[in-house]
Amino acid sequence: MDKLIAKLIEAIEKNPQGIETNSICDVLRKTPQQLGDAFEEALEEDLIVGFAGRWLTIENWDALVQAITDVMRGFHDAKPAQVFFETRAIFENAGLVWSPKQIDRATKRLVEDGVIYGSPEGIRLATAKLSLTPRQRDFVQRIKTELESSGFSTPNPHRLSQRLQAPIQAVEEIVKLGGFSGELVVLDDGVMYSFEQTLTIQSALHNFAKDKPFSAGQARDWLEVSRRHIIPLLEYYDQVGICQRNGDLRTIQSAESAPHQE
């Protein structure tokens, strides 16, 4: 490793909550221009991360992610029916007094890494299950009934709105809450299933494939669904580890051996 890069990493590592560019320059007695190549190489080698001029080593960032996760879990435990929590409050409770831009950049990274969900209302832990009110649970159950009665080609929110004679905004909101509660699996392009349906579909695919690799086109034909349905569904199975993908082909676990909803 280049000596300047090593010194850069050392200076950053000594600051578990991150250090800003100007402070690094002061420590190393270098200008930002003189350190430009060292920063770039360290970033390319995944040795550091930067958020609007605040720098951390990967190890220190991982520790902060754990601290943020622990704080959010405490917030969710204290208020299980609250959907989102104020982002700055989470960071401050994790001991991070960062600028708004730094928090925004770090939040974006956490969303991209699948640690949290973000919205204009705040953030929530991706693994946290929302506690629904009785009224919300009843509405989610109506949604599940419509989905499960539709086979594998489930309706989108607009069609659900028509069937349930409910405003589209109300349907979209309860679908989101149903996803956070674990009752619904909400995928891209308006595709959704009840959690139980995903297990049924998983078993069907496993029975068709018989432990052999299959393509998305084969899965679409076996299930008699559209490409709009099958691609988000298979990507969901990839994400949760039910499918193992190799190029354009996948193998799928049986529902009995795959992870189940907690």
C-alpha positions in Angstrom: 0.0 0.0 0.0 1.3 3.5 -0.9 2.6 5.3 2.2 0.3 8.3 1.7 -2.8 6.0 1.4 -1.6 4.2 4.6 -1.4 7.5 6.4 -4.8 8.6 5.1 -6.4 5.3 6.4 -4.6 5.8 9.7 -5.9 9.3 10.2 -9.5 8.2 9.3 -9.4 5.1 11.4 -8.6 7.1 14.6 -12.0 8.8 14.3 -14.8 6.2 14.8 -17.5 8.7 14.0 -15.8 10.0 10.9 -13.5 12.8 10.2 -14.0 15.7 7.7 -11.7 16.4 4.8 -10.3 19.6 6.2 -9.3 17.9 9.4 -7.6 15.1 7.5 -5.6 17.7 5.5 -4.6 19.4 8.8 -3.4 16.1 10.3 -1.4 15.1 7.2 -0.4 18.6 6.3 -1.6 18.2 2.8 -4.1 20.0 0.6 -7.2 18.3 -0.7 -5.6 18.3 -4.2 -2.5 16.5 -2.9 -4.7 13.9 -1.3 -7.1 13.5 -4.2 -5.4 10.4 -5.7 -5.1 8.7 -2.3 -8.8 9.3 -1.5 -9.7 7.9 -5.0 -7.6 4.8 -4.6 -8.8 4.1 -1.1 -12.4 4.4 -2.3 -11.8 2.1 -5.3 -10.3 -0.5 -2.9 -13.3 -0.2 -0.5 -11.1 0.9 2.3 -13.1 4.0 3.2 -16.5 5.5 2.7 -17.4 9.1 2.4 -20.6 11.1 3.1 -20.5 14.7 2.0 -16.9 15.3 3.2 -17.0 13.0 6.3 -14.8 9.9 6.0 -14.8 6.6 7.7 -13.0 3.3 7.3 -15.2 0.4 6.3 -14.7 -1.2 9.7 -15.8 2.0 11.5 -18.8 2.4 9.2 -19.9 -1.2 9.9 -19.7 -0.4 13.6 -21.9 2.7 13.1 -24.4 0.7 11.0 -24.7 -1.7 14.0 -25.2 1.3 16.4 -27.9 2.8 14.1 -29.5 -0.6 13.8 -29.6 -1.1 17.6 -31.1 2.3 18.1 -33.8 1.7 15.5 -34.6 -1.6 17.0 -35.2 0.1 20.3 -37.4 2.7 18.7 -39.5 -0.1 17.0 -39.8 -2.1 20.2 -41.0 1.0 22.1 -43.5 2.0 19.4 -44.3 -1.1 17.3 -47.3 0.6 15.6 -45.3 3.5 14.3 -44.3 3.2 10.7 -41.4 5.6 10.4 -39.1 7.4 12.8 -37.4 10.8 12.3 -34.0 10.3 10.7 -32.0 12.9 12.6 -33.4 11.5 15.9 -32.1 8.1 15.0 -28.6 9.4 14.1 -28.4 11.6 17.2 -29.4 8.7 19.5 -26.6 6.7 17.9 -24.2 9.5 18.9 -23.8 10.9 15.5 -23.9 14.7 15.3 -23.6 15.0 11.5 -24.7 17.7 9.0 -28.1 17.2 7.3 -26.3 16.5 4.0 -24.1 13.9 5.6 -27.1 12.2 7.2 -28.9 12.2 3.9 -25.9 10.5 2.1 -25.5 7.9 4.9 -29.3 7.2 4.8 -29.1 6.7 1.1 -26.3 4.2 1.6 -28.3 2.3 4.3 -31.3 2.1 1.9 -29.2 0.8 -0.9 -27.6 -1.8 1.3 -31.1 -3.0 2.4 -30.6 -2.0 6.1 -33.5 0.4 6.2 -36.5 1.7 4.3 -36.6 5.4 3.7 -39.4 7.8 2.9 -40.2 11.5 3.3 -41.7 10.6 6.7 -38.5 9.1 8.0 -36.8 5.7 8.2 -37.6 2.2 9.5 -35.5 -0.9 10.0 -35.9 -3.3 7.1 -36.2 -6.3 9.4 -38.7 -4.7 11.8 -42.3 -6.0 11.7 -45.1 -3.4 12.1 -47.8 -4.0 14.6 -51.1 -3.4 12.9 -54.2 -1.9 14.6 -57.4 -4.1 14.4 -58.8 -1.8 11.7 -55.6 -2.0 9.6 -55.4 -5.8 10.1 -59.0 -6.2 8.8 -58.2 -4.1 5.7 -55.0 -6.2 5.1 -57.1 -9.3 5.4 -59.5 -8.0 2.7 -56.5 -7.4 0.5 -55.1 -10.9 1.2 -58.5 -12.5 0.3 -58.6 -10.7 -3.0 -55.0 -11.7 -3.8 -55.4 -15.3 -2.8 -58.6 -15.7 -4.8 -56.8 -14.5 -7.9 -54.4 -17.3 -8.2 -50.8 -16.4 -9.2 -51.8 -13.5 -11.4 -52.6 -11.1 -8.6 -54.2 -7.7 -9.2 -52.3 -4.4 -8.9 -53.4 -1.7 -6.4 -55.6 0.0 -9.0 -57.5 -3.2 -9.7 -57.7 -3.9 -5.9 -59.1 -0.4 -5.4 -61.9 -1.2 -7.9 -62.7 -4.6 -6.4 -62.8 -3.4 -2.9 -64.5 -0.1 -3.8 -61.9 1.7 -1.8 -59.9 4.9 -2.7 -56.6 4.0 -4.5 -54.7 6.1 -1.9 -56.1 4.0 0.9 -55.3 0.8 -0.8 -51.7 1.9 -1.6 -51.2 2.9 2.1 -52.6 -0.3 3.5 -50.5 -2.4 1.0 -47.4 -0.6 2.3 -48.4 -1.3 5.9 -49.1 -4.9 5.0 -45.7 -5.2 3.6 -44.1 -3.8 6.7 -46.1 -6.1 8.9 -45.0 -9.2 6.9 -48.5 -10.1 5.9 -47.9 -9.0 2.3 -44.9 -9.4 0.0 -44.9 -6.2 -2.0 -42.7 -6.3 -5.1 -41.9 -4.1 -8.1 -44.3 -2.9 -10.7 -47.4 -3.2 -8.5 -47.0 -6.9 -8.0 -47.9 -8.3 -4.6 -48.8 -11.5 -2.9 -49.8 -12.7 0.6 -46.8 -14.2 2.4 -48.7 -17.6 2.3 -49.0 -17.3 -1.5 -45.2 -17.0 -1.9 -44.8 -20.3 -0.1 -47.4 -21.9 -2.4 -45.7 -20.6 -5.5 -42.3 -21.7 -4.2 -43.7 -25.2 -3.7 -45.2 -25.2 -7.2 -41.9 -24.1 -8.8 -40.0 -26.7 -6.9 -42.4 -29.4 -8.1 -42.1 -28.3 -11.7 -38.3 -27.9 -11.6 -37.5 -31.0 -9.6 -34.2 -29.6 -8.4 -33.1 -28.7 -12.0 -32.2 -25.2 -13.2 -34.9 -23.3 -14.9 -35.3 -20.0 -16.8 -37.7 -17.1 -16.0 -39.6 -18.0 -19.2 -40.1 -21.6 -18.0 -41.3 -20.4 -14.6 -43.7 -18.0 -16.3 -45.2 -20.8 -18.4 -45.4 -23.2 -15.5 -47.3 -20.7 -13.4 -49.2 -19.3 -16.3 -48.4 -15.7 -15.3 -47.1 -12.7 -17.1 -43.5 -11.5 -17.3 -44.7 -8.5 -15.1 -45.4 -11.0 -12.3 -42.6 -13.6 -12.7 -39.6 -11.3 -12.8 -40.3 -9.4 -9.5 -41.2 -12.7 -7.9 -38.0 -14.5 -8.9 -36.0 -11.5 -7.8 -37.7 -11.6 -4.4 -36.8 -15.3 -4.1 -33.2 -14.4 -5.1 -33.1 -11.7 -2.4 -34.3 -13.9 0.4 -32.1 -16.9 -0.5 -34.8 -19.2 -1.8 -33.5 -19.2 -5.4 -29.8 -19.6 -6.3 -29.1 -17.8 -9.6 -26.5 -18.7 -12.2 -26.7 -16.5 -15.2 -30.2 -16.8 -16.6 -31.0 -20.0 -14.8 -32.1 -20.6 -11.2 -32.6 -23.4 -8.8 -35.2 -23.2 -6.0 -35.4 -24.7 -2.5 -38.5 -26.5 -1.4 -40.8 -24.5 0.9 -40.1 -27.0 3.7 -36.3 -26.3 3.7 -36.5 -22.5 3.1 -36.6 -19.7 5.7 -40.1 -19.0 6.9 -41.7 -15.8 8.1 -41.1 -15.1 11.8 
